[in-house]
């Protein structure tokens, strides 16, 4: 059961702020596939392993195109691979702007 503070932190994605330290250290980028837990790798299908080919990010295409409605890991992986295949500075800028809007509106939970 979540507390009021916890719900507020999650609603406005403030619980993600500690990951900024990882971005500053160079372990993560601002945009890229979300990092996975080590135990999740064992469940990857071969085609999903390509998600691991680039640095994980603080935000990603999945988060701005239906994070709350996409529960299928294969669909999430397809979005990450689409990001990898079509990467551009423009795409990163769009994802960052959409993330900022989601955080301000509180729809990023």
Secondary structure, DSSP 8 states (H G I E B T S, - for coil): ---HHHHHHHHTTGGGTTHHHHHHHTSSEEESS----HHHHTT--GGGGGGGGS--EEE-HHHHS-TTT---HHHHHHHHHHHHHH--HHHHHHHHHHHHHHHHHT---
